Amino acid sequence: MPSSFVGELFGTMILVLLGNGVVANVVLNQTKGNSAGWIVITTGWAFAVMSGVFTAAALGSPGADLNPAVTIAVMVRGGYDVMTGLLHMVAQVIGAILGATLVWLAYLPHWPVTKDPGAKLACFSTGPAIRNPTSNVITEVIGTFVLVFVIFAIFSANGATAGSPASGVGPYLVASLVWGIGLSLGGPTGYAINPARDLGPRIAHAILPIAGKGDSDWSYSWVPVVGPLIGGVIAAVLAIALGM
């Protein structure tokens, strides 16, 4: 039963399963990928984006937003009505919760042997390297602006014409874009750049019986929601102004 709701739900589920899965592989104790580092995490997230986009498109959401910041930006440009946009965002959060739950199940023996609660939370949601809410929001605004603005550039009438480099390889280009954002701008906050990717797994962390978990750091949770939404809107407004 393909539909945009189903596509956004399962696409985001795959996105978070593979994205947070690589974080768990790197930070949890006694995994095969323990301490593999930031390059592995950013690369894994890039492949997660590609996989999520293809999944969403196959199941009825050809736009494959997978991200409320992208959805709202498309709404600002007139691409969705309000109800469609809201349904996409609900599907994205549900999918993110499911994806995070699957990560918990996949790494079930590794939670008890990992003593650091912060490492466990990192497998679900983002946190800042230096906690400064104003700076953290600015970082998320910038990162998400780059994400959404370049997505619009890739799929603009000029960028995605038949025979152009963007034609038929959009998911790979977006995955490369997310990889670049992670490498260049991910250091301060862990580059949430997606409210659903952070909020959904944070909810899962709060609910699931994770061995030895700490709190879910709700005092920070607004940053990876508000920052990306602002960044997405700015990107949409600038894209309109520039005729993209």
Secondary structure, DSSP 8 states (H G I E B T S, - for coil): ---HHHHHHHHHHHHHHHHHHHHHHHHSTT-TTTT--HHHHHHHHHHHHHHHHHHHHHTT-TT---SHHHHHHHHHTTSS-HHHHHHHHHHHHHHHHHHHHHHHHHTGGGTTT---HHHHHHTTS---SS--HHHHHHHHHHHHHHHHHHHHHHTSTTTSSTTSTTTT-HHHHHHHHHHHHHHHH-TTT-----HHHHHHHHHHHHHS--TT-----TTTTTHHHHHHHHHHHHHHHHHHHTT-
